[in-house]
Amino acid sequence: MTNLIQGKTGEWEVVIGLEVHAQVISEAKLFSGAATAFGAEPNTQVSLVDAAMPGMLPVLNRFVVEQAVKSGLGLNARINRHSVFERKNFFYPDLPPGYQISQYLEPIVGEGRVVLDLPDGATREVGIERLHMEQDAGKSLHDQHPSQTYIDLNRAGVTLMEIVSSPDMRSPEEAGAYVRKLRSILRYLGTCDGNMEEGSMRCDVNVSVCRPGEPFGTRTETKNVNSIRFVMQAIEVEAKRQVALLEDGSQVVQETRLFDAAKGRTRAMRSKEEAHDYRYFPDPDLLPLELDPAWVEQIRASLPELPDAKKARFMADFGLPAYDAGVLVAERETAEFYEAVVAGKRDSKAAANWVTGEYFGALNRTGKSLESAPVDADGLGGLLDLIADKTISGRIAKEVFDLMWETGKGAAAIVAEKGLKQITDTGAIEGILDEIIAGAPDQVAQFKSGNEKVLGWFVGQAMKATQGKANPGLVNQLLRQKLGK
């Protein structure tokens, strides 16, 4: 699979780096005790610190520091014992102090890596350059009044982790895989909920193009992209725009852009700022942050099993292929659900097929979550037991599952109530087959002359006569014995 773009004058390589802003799960803000719950009435979660009232001093929230360290450890990154908060100076109407407290020269987390799971089963690493903490700004509301902008400061001061990747990605698909994996890791850790539709995770997309093997071109930054699908679309349209410019003899301007999903294009927002434009300097109200190595090790010891380790274990312990294991571990709740289904030495591959097939299909079709689904892990496991002991066939099992989902009843109760138990009595099946064979001399002759396909017709007739309840394997075996006479 090539990641190159074919232009009018040849091939171009796309170079992609992402800056992901992940809102930390915490009941209080970075430097104040104000609440952080999503969906509150405007300006009801604002402290005097958040509103930048004169004389107010920031007080660092220890818990969000722990969350940042935990995230860094989950990204296989270096935790910096010494880090510094700095003021990043710029003006937004929804930024009351006129600066954002962030980290610049000395972030809390240094270099790390994320392993991507690609659709073809391959994996590759993307480097993490840094993770730093910073305050979010408030929100400007432009649709509340025909001529005025309203300001909601509920988000002002909420803790963000800015996670900066290396420019290691080369296609929209790799960028999509990166965001999915990063979100998965943070959700496993419990440090960010990853709900992009609520704004708790959003991406700034850096894109440049160059001829293969040549130095990187001038990059643009597309701000605040709020879904994985839009991240991929923004990369594709921006890369094509840059290629078209260069092939027409123009230059790519380093600037900040916005992605217009409705029109499928990016548009200029402002010229790209450099670090010196923000006039960074250490915040005089905050001491440097010094981490106790023993405390960091305590956090490391508390980490859950993360997606990569869980995927490797599923492949080793359950014999699953990489693709199946990757799908099952993408969300922590799904992995735990699968392990509950497969418990008791059930067939691990059959369990994986049912979870990722029928079960996920029912969730998507009905809009249910694992918590609200009418069939739990024990219920699905009970259905698999009935298949394993040949009480029901695989085909009947799908009918039973649909009834379980519809009624909330257990598999055994439905099989008994509907009379769906598989017929495994040899004598009963032989009698049915004798009748079918006696009434189909032409098909018998075809089989005896070497037409193996006609055996399927006989099996179909037998299943029809038994309403799908005959054991298919036994039917095949008995048919061959009888037709071979």
C-alpha positions in Angstrom: 0.0 0.0 0.0 1.5 3.3 -1.1 1.0 6.5 1.0 2.1 8.8 -1.9 -0.2 11.3 -3.6 -0.1 11.3 -7.4 0.1 14.8 -8.7 0.2 16.2 -12.2 4.0 16.2 -12.2 4.7 13.1 -10.2 4.4 11.7 -6.7 4.4 13.6 -3.4 4.8 12.4 0.2 2.5 13.7 2.9 4.2 14.4 6.3 1.8 14.6 9.2 2.2 15.5 12.9 -0.7 15.9 15.4 -1.1 18.0 18.5 -3.9 16.4 20.5 -5.5 18.4 23.3 -6.9 16.0 25.8 -9.1 17.3 28.7 -8.0 15.7 32.0 -10.6 13.7 33.9 -10.8 15.7 37.2 -13.6 17.2 39.3 -11.6 20.4 39.7 -9.6 22.7 37.4 -5.9 23.0 37.0 -5.4 26.0 39.4 -8.8 26.3 41.1 -11.5 24.2 42.8 -14.2 25.1 40.3 -16.2 22.2 38.9 -15.6 20.7 35.4 -18.8 18.8 34.6 -19.9 18.9 31.0 -23.2 20.6 30.0 -23.6 23.0 33.0 -25.3 26.3 32.5 -23.0 29.0 31.1 -20.7 30.7 33.7 -21.9 28.5 36.6 -18.5 26.8 37.1 -16.2 29.8 37.3 -14.0 30.7 40.3 -12.4 34.1 40.9 -9.1 32.6 39.7 -10.7 31.4 36.4 -12.2 34.9 35.9 -8.7 36.5 36.6 -10.0 38.8 39.3 -7.3 41.1 40.7 -5.2 39.5 43.5 -6.2 35.9 42.8 -3.4 33.4 42.8 -3.3 29.9 41.1 -3.0 26.8 43.4 -1.8 23.7 41.6 -4.2 20.7 41.6 -2.1 17.7 42.7 -4.5 15.2 41.1 -4.2 16.5 37.6 -0.4 16.3 37.9 -0.9 12.6 38.8 -3.1 12.2 35.7 -0.5 13.8 33.5 2.2 11.5 34.9 0.0 8.5 34.4 -0.6 9.5 30.8 3.1 9.9 30.2 3.8 6.5 31.6 1.1 5.0 29.4 2.8 6.5 26.4 6.1 4.9 27.3 7.5 8.4 27.8 10.1 10.0 30.0 8.7 11.7 33.1 10.6 14.9 33.8 11.3 15.3 37.6 11.6 19.0 37.0 9.1 21.1 35.0 8.1 24.7 34.8 4.8 26.5 34.2 5.1 29.5 31.9 2.8 32.3 30.7 1.8 32.1 27.1 0.6 35.6 26.2 -2.1 36.2 23.7 -5.5 37.9 23.6 -8.9 36.1 23.2 -12.1 37.6 24.5 -12.7 34.3 26.3 -9.2 34.3 28.0 -9.7 36.7 30.9 -6.0 37.1 32.1 -4.7 37.8 28.6 -2.4 34.8 29.0 -2.6 31.0 29.3 -0.6 29.2 31.9 1.1 26.4 30.0 4.5 24.6 29.8 7.0 25.4 27.1 10.7 24.8 27.6 10.4 22.3 30.4 7.3 20.1 30.1 6.3 17.4 32.6 6.6 14.6 30.0 9.3 14.1 27.4 9.8 11.7 24.5 7.6 8.6 24.2 6.0 6.4 21.6 2.6 5.0 20.4 2.3 1.7 18.4 -0.3 1.9 15.6 -2.5 -1.0 14.7 -3.0 -0.7 10.9 -5.9 -2.3 9.0 -3.7 -4.8 7.2 -2.5 -6.2 10.6 0.9 -4.4 10.5 2.1 -2.2 13.3 4.4 0.8 13.3 5.6 3.3 15.9 4.9 7.1 16.1 7.1 9.1 18.3 5.7 11.4 21.0 7.8 14.6 21.4 6.2 15.9 24.6 3.2 16.1 26.8 2.5 19.3 28.8 -0.2 20.6 30.9 -2.0 23.9 30.2 -5.3 25.7 31.0 -8.1 25.7 28.5 -9.7 29.0 27.5 -13.4 29.8 27.8 -15.8 29.6 24.8 -17.1 32.4 22.6 -20.8 31.9 21.6 -21.6 33.6 18.3 -25.2 32.2 17.8 -26.9 33.7 20.9 -27.4 37.2 19.5 -27.5 38.7 16.0 -24.8 41.3 16.6 -23.0 40.3 19.9 -20.7 37.5 21.0 -21.4 35.9 24.4 -18.7 34.4 26.6 -19.0 31.2 28.6 -16.1 30.8 31.1 -17.0 27.3 32.3 -14.1 25.8 30.4 -11.7 28.5 31.5 -9.0 26.9 33.6 -9.9 23.3 32.8 -6.8 21.1 32.6 -5.6 20.1 29.1 -2.8 17.7 28.2 -1.3 18.8 24.9 0.3 15.6 23.4 2.6 16.5 20.5 3.6 13.7 18.1 6.7 13.6 15.9 6.0 14.1 12.2 6.0 10.4 11.7 2.7 9.8 9.9 2.4 9.5 6.2 -1.3 9.1 5.4 -4.8 10.0 6.7 -5.3 6.3 7.7 -2.2 6.4 9.9 -3.3 9.6 11.5 -6.7 8.1 12.2 -5.1 5.0 13.7 -2.9 7.2 15.9 -5.8 9.2 17.3 -7.8 6.0 17.9 -4.9 4.4 19.7 -4.1 7.5 21.8 -7.7 7.8 22.8 -7.8 4.1 23.7 -4.7 4.4 26.0 -6.1 7.5 27.8 -9.4 5.8 28.3 -7.7 2.7 29.7 -5.8 4.9 32.1 -8.9 6.9 33.1 -7.1 10.2 32.4 -9.3 11.5 29.5 -12.7 10.3 28.4 -11.9 11.0 24.7 -15.4 12.3 23.9 -14.5 14.4 20.9 -18.1 15.4 20.3 -18.0 17.1 23.8 -14.7 18.8 23.0 -12.7 16.9 25.6 -10.3 15.7 22.9 -9.5 17.7 19.8 -6.7 17.8 17.3 -4.5 20.4 15.6 -3.3 18.8 12.4 0.1 19.7 10.9 0.5 18.8 7.2 3.3 19.4 4.7 4.2 17.7 1.4 7.5 17.0 -0.3 8.9 14.9 -3.1 9.9 11.4 -1.8 13.3 11.5 -0.2 13.5 15.4 -0.2 13.4 17.7 2.9 10.1 18.4 4.4 8.0 21.2 2.9 6.4 24.2 4.6 3.7 23.0 7.0 0.3 24.4 7.8 -1.7 23.8 11.0 -5.4 23.0 10.9 -6.9 23.9 14.3 -9.5 22.2 16.5 -10.6 19.2 14.5 -13.1 17.4 16.6 -13.6 13.9 15.1 -11.3 11.2 13.7 -13.2 11.2 10.4 -12.6 15.0 10.1 -8.9 14.6 11.0 -8.5 12.2 8.1 -10.6 14.4 5.7 -8.7 17.5 6.7 -5.3 15.9 6.0 -6.5 14.6 2.6 -7.9 18.0 1.3 -5.0 20.0 2.8 -2.4 17.8 1.2 -4.1 18.0 -2.2 -4.3 21.8 -1.8 -0.6 22.1 -1.1 0.3 19.8 -4.0 -1.8 21.8 -6.4 -0.2 25.1 -5.2 3.4 23.7 -5.6 2.7 22.2 -9.0 1.3 25.5 -10.2 4.5 27.3 -9.2 3.1 28.9 -6.0 4.4 28.6 -2.4 2.8 27.1 0.6 2.4 29.7 3.3 3.0 28.7 6.9 -0.3 29.5 8.5 -3.1 28.4 10.8 -6.2 27.1 8.9 -9.7 25.8 9.8 -11.4 22.7 8.3 -14.8 23.3 6.8 -16.5 19.9 7.0 -19.6 21.0 5.1 -17.6 22.3 2.1 -14.8 19.7 2.4 -11.9 22.2 2.4 -9.6 24.1 4.6 -9.4 27.9 4.8 -6.9 30.4 6.1 -7.5 31.6 9.7 -4.4 33.6 10.5 -0.7 33.6 9.9 1.2 31.0 12.0 2.6 32.3 15.2 6.1 31.4 16.4 7.1 30.8 20.0 8.5 34.3 20.4 5.1 35.8 19.4 3.7 34.5 22.7 6.5 36.0 24.9 6.8 32.9 27.1 8.2 33.5 30.6 8.0 31.5 33.8 4.9 32.2 35.7 6.0 34.3 38.8 3.1 32.9 40.9 4.0 29.3 40.5 7.2 27.5 41.7 8.9 24.9 39.4 7.2 21.5 39.8 9.5 18.9 41.4 8.3 15.2 41.3 9.4 12.7 43.9 10.7 9.6 42.0 9.1 7.3 44.5 5.7 8.9 43.8 6.2 8.4 40.1 7.0 4.7 40.7 3.9 4.3 42.8 1.9 5.6 39.9 3.7 3.3 37.5 2.8 0.3 39.7 -0.9 1.3 39.7 -1.2 1.3 35.9 -3.8 -1.1 34.4 -2.9 -3.6 31.6 -2.8 -1.3 28.5 -4.1 -2.1 25.0 -0.8 -3.4 23.5 -0.1 -5.7 26.4 -3.7 -6.9 26.5 -3.6 -7.6 22.7 -0.4 -9.6 23.1 -2.0 -11.6 25.9 -5.2 -12.3 23.9 -3.1 -13.6 21.0 -1.0 -15.8 23.3 -3.6 -17.1 25.8 -6.6 -17.3 23.5 -4.9 -18.0 20.1 -6.6 -15.0 18.5 -5.3 -13.5 15.3 -3.9 -9.9 15.6 -6.9 -8.3 13.9 -9.4 -9.9 16.3 -7.3 -9.2 19.3 -6.9 -5.5 18.2 -10.7 -5.0 17.8 -11.4 -6.6 21.2 -8.9 -4.5 23.1 -9.7 -1.2 21.5 -11.9 -0.3 24.4 -11.3 -1.5 28.0 -14.9 -2.4 28.5 -15.1 -4.5 25.4 -11.9 -6.4 26.4 -13.4 -7.1 29.8 -16.7 -8.2 28.3 -14.9 -10.6 26.0 -12.9 -12.1 28.9 -16.2 -12.6 30.8 -17.7 -14.4 27.8 -14.8 -16.7 27.2 -14.4 -17.6 30.9 -14.9 -21.3 31.7 -12.7 -22.5 28.9 -15.2 -21.7 26.1 -13.9 -21.7 22.5 -12.0 -18.4 22.4 -12.3 -18.0 18.6 -16.0 -18.7 18.6 -16.5 -16.2 21.4 -14.5 -13.6 19.5 -16.6 -14.1 16.4 -19.8 -13.8 18.3 -18.7 -10.7 20.2 -17.4 -8.8 17.2 -20.1 -10.1 14.9 -23.6 -10.7 16.2 -23.1 -8.8 19.4 -21.4 -5.7 18.1 -24.0 -5.8 15.2 -26.9 -5.7 17.7 -25.3 -2.9 19.7 -24.9 -0.8 16.5 -28.4 -1.7 15.2 -30.2 -0.8 18.5 -27.9 2.1 19.7 -27.2 0.3 22.9 -24.1 0.3 25.1 -22.5 -2.7 26.8 -24.1 -1.4 30.1 -27.6 -1.1 28.7 -27.6 -4.2 26.4 -30.3 -6.8 27.2 -27.8 -9.6 26.8 -24.9 -9.6 29.2 -21.6 -11.6 29.1 -23.1 -14.5 31.1 -26.1 -14.7 28.7 -23.9 -14.8 25.6 -21.7 -17.4 27.3 -24.7 -19.5 28.0 -25.7 -19.4 24.3 -22.2 -20.5 23.3 -22.5 -23.4 25.7 -25.6 -24.6 24.0 -23.8 -24.5 20.6 -20.8 -26.3 22.1 -22.8 -29.2 23.5 -24.8 -29.5 20.3 -28.1 -28.6 22.0 -28.6 -26.1 19.1 -26.9 -25.5 15.8 -25.1 -22.4 14.8 -27.9 -21.3 12.5 -30.5 -21.8 15.2 -28.2 -19.9 17.7 -28.6 -16.7 15.7 -32.4 -17.0 15.9 -32.1 -17.6 19.7 -29.8 -14.6 20.1 -32.2 -12.3 18.4 -35.0 -13.5 20.7 -32.6 -13.0 23.7 -32.0 -9.4 22.6 -35.7 -8.8 22.1 -37.0 -10.4 25.3 -34.0 -10.3 27.7 -34.6 -14.1 28.4 -31.8 -16.6 28.7 -30.8 -18.9 25.8 -31.8 -22.2 27.6 -35.3 -20.8 28.4 -35.9 -19.7 24.8 -34.7 -23.0 23.4 -37.1 -24.9 25.7 -40.0 -22.5 25.2 -39.7 -22.5 21.3 -38.8 -26.2 21.0 -35.5 -25.4 19.2 -33.4 -28.2 20.6 -31.3 -29.8 17.9 -32.3 -33.2 16.6 -29.4 -35.6 17.2 -31.4 -38.9 17.3 -29.9 -41.0 14.5 -33.1 -43.0 14.0 -35.3 -39.9 13.6 -33.0 -38.3 11.1 -32.6 -41.5 9.1 -36.4 -41.8 8.7 -36.6 -38.2 7.3 -33.6 -38.9 4.9 -35.2 -42.1 3.7 -38.3 -40.2 2.7 -36.3 -37.5 0.9 -34.1 -39.9 -1.0 -37.1 -42.0 -2.1 -38.8 -39.0 -3.5 -35.7 -37.7 -5.4 -34.5 -40.4 -7.9 -33.0 -37.8 -10.3 -30.9 -36.2 -7.6 -29.8 -39.6 -6.4 -28.6 -40.5 -9.9 -26.8 -37.2 -10.2 -24.9 -37.8 -7.0 -24.0 -41.4 -8.0 -22.6 -40.1 -11.3 -20.2 -37.8 -9.4 -22.1 -34.6 -8.9 -21.1 -33.7 -5.3 -22.9 -30.4 -5.3 -26.3 -32.2 -5.2 -25.4 -33.3 -1.7 -26.1 -29.7 -0.6 -29.6 -30.0 -2.0 -30.3 -33.1 0.1 -29.0 -31.3 3.3 -31.2 -28.3 2.5 -34.3 -30.6 2.2 -33.4 -32.3 5.5 -33.0 -29.0 7.3 -36.3 -27.7 5.8 -38.1 -30.9 6.9 -36.8 -30.5 10.5 -37.2 -26.7 10.6 -33.5 -26.3 10.9 -33.2 -28.5 14.0 -31.3 -31.5 12.6 -27.6 -31.7 13.4 -26.0 -30.7 10.1 -22.9 -32.8 10.6 -25.0 -35.9 11.3 -27.2 -35.2 8.3 -24.1 -35.1 6.0 -22.7 -38.3 7.5 -25.9 -40.2 7.2 -26.6 -38.9 3.6 -23.2 -40.1 2.4 -23.8 -43.5 3.9 -27.2 -43.9 2.3 -26.4 -42.4 -1.0 -23.2 -44.5 -1.3 -25.2 -47.8 -1.1 
